[in-house]
Every structure is written in C-alpha cells, then in structure tokens.
Amino acid sequence: MRLFVSFFALLFGALGAWAFPVLPLWSTPENPAYLNQVPQIILSAKEEVLVALSDIRAYTDGTTNPLLSALSEVAKKEGKVYVLMESSTRPLASEQEAALSRLRAAGANVKEDSPEITLHTKFLVIDRRVVVVGSTHWTKTALTGSIQVDLVLEEPAVAALFRQFFFYLWEGKVDTKTQLPSRPWPEPALIPLLDFPDSKANFTALHHLLGQAQREVSLLLYELAFYPAYSDSPSTLLLQALVEAARRGIKVRVLLESGERDTRLAETNKLGAAWLSAYGIEVRFDSPQTIMHAKCLIVDGCHVWVSSANWNYYSLAKNVEGGVLILGAPELANPLGAYFLNLWEVCVPLR
C-alpha cells in the first residue's frame, strides 16, 4: 500500500490578495467558459500537457475540436502530451474512438485507465505550472449544454501534486491512499483533494467544512444520494451534516440536477431533496433545458469546494476523483456565490 500525502500546496498571501492566480470557469449553455478558455491555456504549453478525463469525444459537428486541436498542436510541436480516459466494460463509442485516434495520430500518448477503478476525475496539468480541475469532461453535453464549475490554478506547487497523482494513475498504482494534513487547517489555504479508491479525501474535507459553517451554505450538485438503510455511507453523513448546519441556524440552499434525461438520477435526487426539505432546507432543481453537472460548495462567503465528485457512495468512497478545497478566499467565493444566487432565482423549488 502506497501513501500519497496531500499537504497544503500553497497558502494565500495577505488577506485580500491572491498569492497566485485563480480563475473560476462558470460554464453555462449561454456562456461555455470552459470551451472558450481552456483551448488557449493548452496552447500556451511549451513542454507538457497531462489530461485525465472520464470521457473524451470527437463529433462531426466539431464541438470538441478547439480542445482536441489544441492538444494535437502541442503534441505535433514535440510537446509531451499524455491523455488518460476512463475504460469501460462496453466497447468505446464511435465518438470516443475518433477522439483517441485523432490524438494518437498527432503523437499524443493515449491510454485507458486501469479496469480495476472508475476514473471520474476531470483535470489537466500544463507545464508543471497550471491546473484545470472541476466537473467538465470533453463531450458535447458537458461543454455546451450544462452548468459546470471548474478552476484554473497557476502555481507549480499545486501542479506538482496533481502531476504526481496523474502518473500514479497512468502507471496503475491504484492501491494508494491519500492522507490529508492534520487539523486544525489554517486560513487561508488550498488543499488538493486527490482521491484514489477508499481514500475519501473529498468526503473528509466536505464533512469538516460543513461542521465548521457559521452563516450560510450554498451547494450545487449533479447527484445527491441518501441511503436510508446505510447511515454510515459518506453521502448520507454529508446530508446529515447539512441538516445539522440548518439546526444551528445556518441558511442552507441546495441546487440539484432535475434528471429529466435519467430516471434513476431523478429518483435519487428527489429522495435526497425530500429528506432535506423535511428538515426545512431549501432545495431547488435546475431547468429541464440544461444539466446541472457542477459539484461546488460555497460556505460563509469565503470557503469553496470544487470537484469532480458527486455525493453518492461510489464518488465519495470508490472512484478516482479530483478537486480542491480553498479556505479563506472571499475573492473566489463571492463571485461564485453571485453566480449561484442568479441561478437560484430562476430554478424550480421542490414541490
């Protein structure tokens, strides 16, 4: 068993100033920020681009062309490009085959992950300096039909941890566990949440953050699973933490995917929403015209969690997931909170 220690990658500088650039990408069908900005970030690479995604596709209409073309251009310039995608027991879809073939033809190193794990993470590392991490994979629906939250972090210390995580996955070293720093955690700080199976770094950070909340909690999620028969399941414990926060007088708002395209997801989210609503927590569902695919938590206007992890058993306990917890960062939390409120106003309350 290997141990992957995720220490504080960076402390922010003086209150009110970033020690390094952080760019939030709030993507919507009207403003596909990820698709508009990430290709240029990839093209800035001079040496290396690492890509770990749950899904990558190429379409005849060219939706993902900006991203695939950027990677191909870096590879053709003899930059080192590594692409790791989730494997499946089912044959690859034609769009997946097309994307991987195109990248191989350009000289990229392309691999499907170990069949022992589920690679659900979505992150890039560029030139050991920049990390893009969040909820967006490279499909048409994700890039142009969904609400997504990703962060662009420019700092070598952060990139070094994600890069190490990537190559553990690339080499199939999946019998690894993540160890978070001991609490209390200082503020401001950035904590990478890099989950191998059974590591539960995302769960541990979320449970702690909800337990420390003092004023308000705003949550955006694609899936929120409540397991009545399993009180110790990670997602059930997080739902209980939301209820406990509400009991302390904290304003808790939860915005979920409505699941019109997925009956199982719709029923899962309705059950979780109904349970929270029974304890007085406000829950709303997104518009049927869009997909709420973000995984983002904003606490007290100064703490932010952004990740690939849904709140269900497999995401929080068994999948490979990647995210970050940023503490004491109102400069990031405030704009994300404003986006949340704008979306909240147009979403549908639980009935």
C-alpha positions in Angstrom: 0.0 0.0 0.0 1.4 3.4 -1.1 0.7 6.6 0.8 0.1 9.8 -1.2 0.4 12.7 1.2 -1.6 15.8 0.1 -0.1 18.6 2.1 -1.1 22.2 1.8 0.1 23.1 -1.6 0.0 26.8 -1.0 -1.0 29.4 1.5 -2.5 32.5 0.0 -0.8 35.8 0.7 -2.1 38.7 2.8 -5.9 38.8 3.2 -7.5 40.3 0.2 -4.7 39.4 -2.3 -4.0 36.2 -4.1 -0.6 34.6 -3.8 -1.2 33.1 -7.2 -3.8 33.4 -10.0 -7.1 31.5 -9.6 -9.6 31.8 -12.5 -13.2 30.4 -11.9 -14.8 29.0 -15.0 -18.6 29.1 -14.6 -19.9 27.5 -17.7 -23.5 27.6 -19.0 -25.1 26.8 -22.4 -25.2 30.6 -23.0 -21.6 31.1 -21.9 -19.4 27.9 -22.4 -16.5 29.4 -20.4 -14.5 26.1 -20.3 -14.7 25.6 -24.1 -13.9 29.2 -24.7 -10.9 29.5 -22.5 -9.2 26.1 -21.9 -8.0 25.6 -25.5 -5.9 28.8 -25.2 -4.5 27.6 -21.9 -3.5 24.3 -23.5 -1.9 26.1 -26.5 0.3 28.1 -24.0 2.1 24.8 -23.2 5.7 24.6 -24.1 6.7 21.3 -22.6 3.9 19.0 -21.3 0.1 18.6 -21.0 -1.5 15.9 -18.9 -5.2 15.2 -19.3 -7.2 12.9 -17.0 -10.9 12.7 -18.0 -13.9 10.4 -17.6 -14.9 11.0 -21.2 -13.4 12.4 -24.4 -15.3 12.6 -27.7 -14.9 14.0 -31.2 -18.1 14.9 -33.2 -18.8 15.5 -36.9 -20.1 19.0 -36.0 -16.7 19.9 -34.4 -18.0 20.7 -30.9 -14.8 19.5 -29.2 -12.4 20.5 -32.0 -11.0 23.5 -30.1 -9.8 21.2 -27.3 -8.6 18.3 -29.5 -6.9 20.7 -31.9 -5.1 22.4 -29.1 -3.8 19.1 -27.7 -2.8 17.9 -31.2 -0.9 21.1 -31.9 1.1 20.8 -28.7 1.9 17.1 -29.5 2.9 17.9 -33.1 5.3 20.5 -31.7 7.0 17.7 -29.8 5.5 18.7 -26.5 4.8 15.7 -24.3 1.0 15.1 -24.2 -0.5 12.3 -22.1 -4.2 11.6 -22.1 -5.8 9.2 -19.7 -9.5 8.2 -20.1 -11.9 6.0 -18.2 -12.1 2.5 -19.5 -15.4 0.6 -19.7 -16.7 -2.9 -20.0 -18.6 -1.7 -23.0 -16.9 -1.0 -26.4 -15.8 2.6 -27.0 -18.4 4.8 -28.7 -17.5 5.9 -32.2 -17.0 9.5 -30.9 -14.6 8.2 -28.3 -12.7 6.1 -30.8 -12.5 9.2 -33.1 -11.1 11.4 -30.4 -8.5 8.9 -29.2 -7.4 8.1 -32.7 -7.0 11.7 -33.6 -4.8 12.4 -30.6 -2.7 9.3 -31.2 -2.2 10.4 -34.8 -0.9 13.7 -33.6 1.7 12.0 -31.4 -0.1 12.1 -28.0 0.4 9.3 -25.5 -3.1 7.9 -25.0 -4.3 5.3 -22.5 -7.5 4.0 -20.9 -7.2 3.7 -17.2 -7.0 0.5 -15.1 -10.2 -1.6 -15.3 -9.9 -2.0 -11.5 -11.0 1.6 -10.9 -13.5 4.1 -12.1 -11.8 7.3 -13.4 -14.3 10.0 -12.7 -11.9 12.9 -12.3 -11.6 15.8 -14.8 -8.3 17.7 -14.6 -5.4 19.0 -16.7 -1.8 19.9 -15.8 0.1 22.2 -18.1 3.8 22.7 -18.0 4.0 21.7 -14.3 2.6 25.1 -13.6 -1.2 25.3 -14.3 -4.0 23.0 -13.2 -7.6 23.0 -14.6 -9.9 21.0 -12.3 -13.6 20.6 -11.8 -16.7 19.0 -13.3 -16.2 19.3 -17.1 -15.4 16.3 -19.3 -15.0 16.7 -23.1 -18.4 15.8 -24.5 -20.9 18.0 -26.4 -23.4 17.9 -23.5 -20.8 18.8 -20.9 -19.3 21.6 -22.8 -22.3 23.3 -24.4 -25.4 22.0 -22.6 -24.5 22.0 -18.9 -23.8 24.2 -15.9 -20.2 23.4 -14.8 -17.8 24.8 -12.3 -14.0 24.5 -12.9 -11.0 26.3 -11.5 -7.7 27.3 -13.3 -4.9 27.4 -10.7 -1.5 28.7 -11.7 1.1 27.6 -9.1 3.9 25.0 -9.5 3.4 23.5 -6.0 -0.3 22.7 -6.8 0.6 21.4 -10.2 3.3 19.1 -8.8 0.8 17.3 -6.6 -1.7 16.9 -9.5 1.1 15.7 -11.7 2.2 13.1 -9.2 -1.4 12.0 -8.9 -1.7 11.7 -12.7 1.3 9.5 -13.1 0.3 7.2 -10.3 -2.9 6.7 -12.3 -1.1 6.4 -15.6 1.2 3.6 -14.1 -1.8 1.8 -12.5 -0.7 2.4 -8.9 -4.2 2.4 -7.6 -3.5 0.7 -4.3 -2.6 4.1 -3.0 -4.3 6.2 -0.2 -4.5 9.9 0.2 -3.6 11.4 3.6 -4.8 14.9 4.3 -3.0 17.2 6.7 -3.9 17.1 10.3 -6.4 19.6 11.6 -6.9 22.4 12.5 -6.4 23.7 9.0 -5.1 27.2 8.7 -6.7 30.0 6.7 -6.2 31.0 4.0 -5.1 27.7 2.4 -5.5 25.4 -0.6 -5.9 21.7 -0.1 -5.8 19.4 -3.1 -8.3 16.6 -2.8 -6.9 13.7 -4.8 -8.9 10.5 -4.3 -7.8 7.0 -5.0 -10.3 4.3 -4.2 -11.1 4.2 -0.5 -9.2 7.4 0.3 -12.3 9.6 1.0 -10.4 12.9 0.8 -13.3 14.8 -0.7 -15.7 13.4 1.9 -13.4 14.2 4.8 -12.9 17.8 3.6 -16.6 18.3 3.0 -17.7 16.9 6.3 -15.2 19.1 8.1 -16.2 22.2 6.2 -20.0 21.7 6.8 -19.2 21.1 10.5 -17.4 24.5 10.7 -20.0 26.5 8.8 -21.3 29.6 10.6 -23.6 31.6 8.4 -24.6 30.1 5.0 -24.1 27.1 2.8 -24.7 27.0 -1.0 -24.4 23.7 -2.8 -24.6 22.8 -6.5 -24.7 19.1 -7.4 -25.4 16.7 -10.2 -26.2 13.8 -7.8 -27.1 13.7 -4.2 -27.8 10.3 -2.8 -29.5 9.5 0.5 -29.3 5.9 1.7 -31.8 5.3 4.5 -30.5 1.8 5.2 -26.9 2.9 5.4 -26.5 5.6 8.0 -22.7 5.5 7.7 -22.5 5.9 4.0 -20.4 9.0 3.1 -23.2 10.8 1.2 -25.7 10.1 4.0 -23.3 11.6 6.5 -23.0 14.7 4.4 -26.8 15.1 4.2 -26.9 14.8 7.9 -24.2 17.4 8.2 -26.4 19.8 6.1 -29.3 19.2 8.4 -27.1 19.8 11.5 -26.0 23.0 9.9 -29.6 24.1 9.4 -30.4 23.3 13.0 -27.6 25.6 14.1 -29.5 28.4 12.3 -27.3 28.4 9.1 -29.0 29.2 5.8 -28.6 26.1 3.6 -29.6 26.1 0.0 -29.2 23.1 -2.4 -29.5 23.3 -6.1 -29.7 19.9 -7.9 -30.0 18.4 -11.4 -33.6 17.6 -12.1 -32.8 14.4 -14.1 -35.3 14.6 -16.9 -32.9 12.6 -19.1 -32.2 10.0 -16.4 -35.0 8.3 -14.4 -32.6 6.8 -11.9 -30.9 10.1 -11.2 -34.2 11.9 -11.0 -35.5 9.5 -8.3 -32.2 9.6 -6.4 -32.2 13.4 -6.3 -35.9 13.6 -5.4 -35.4 11.3 -2.4 -32.4 13.3 -1.1 -34.2 16.6 -1.7 -37.3 15.4 0.1 -35.3 14.3 3.1 -33.6 17.7 3.3 -36.8 19.6 2.7 -38.4 17.7 5.6 -35.8 19.4 7.9 -36.5 22.8 6.5 -33.7 23.0 4.0 -34.4 24.9 0.7 -33.9 22.7 -2.3 -34.4 23.7 -6.0 -34.0 21.9 -9.3 -32.4 23.3 -12.4 -34.3 24.0 -15.7 -35.2 21.0 -17.8 -33.4 22.7 -20.7 -30.0 22.4 -19.0 -28.0 19.9 -17.0 -26.7 20.8 -13.6 -23.4 19.0 -13.7 -21.4 21.2 -11.3 -20.0 19.9 -8.0 -19.4 23.1 -5.9 -19.9 24.1 -2.3 -19.6 27.7 -1.1 -19.6 28.3 2.7 -19.8 31.6 4.6 -18.7 33.6 1.6 -15.1 32.6 2.0 -14.6 28.8 1.6 -15.0 26.9 -1.7 -15.0 23.3 -2.7 -14.8 22.4 -6.4 -14.5 18.8 -7.6 -15.5 16.0 -9.9 -17.1 14.1 -7.1 -20.9 13.7 -6.8 -22.4 13.0 -3.4 -23.0 9.3 -3.8 -21.3 6.2 -2.4 -19.1 5.4 -5.3 -17.9 9.0 -5.9 -17.1 9.6 -2.3 -15.7 6.1 -1.4 -14.6 4.1 -4.5 -14.0 6.3 -7.6 -10.9 8.2 -8.6 -11.9 11.9 -8.1 -10.1 15.2 -8.1 -10.9 18.5 -6.5 -9.7 21.3 -4.3 -10.8 22.9 -1.0 -9.9 26.6 -0.8 -10.2 28.2 2.7 -10.4 31.9 3.5 -10.8 33.1 -0.1 -13.7 35.6 -0.3 -12.2 36.8 -3.7 -13.2 33.4 -5.1 -16.2 32.6 -3.0 -18.0 35.9 -3.7 -18.2 35.7 -7.5 -19.2 32.0 -7.3 -21.8 32.9 -4.7 -23.2 35.6 -7.0 -23.4 33.1 -9.9 -25.2 30.7 -7.6 -27.8 33.3 -6.5 -28.5 34.3 -10.1 -29.1 30.7 -11.0 -31.1 30.0 -7.8 -33.6 32.7 -8.7 -34.6 31.0 -12.0 -34.6 27.4 -10.7 -37.7 25.4 -9.6 -38.4 24.9 -5.9 -39.1 21.4 -4.7 -42.8 20.6 -4.7 
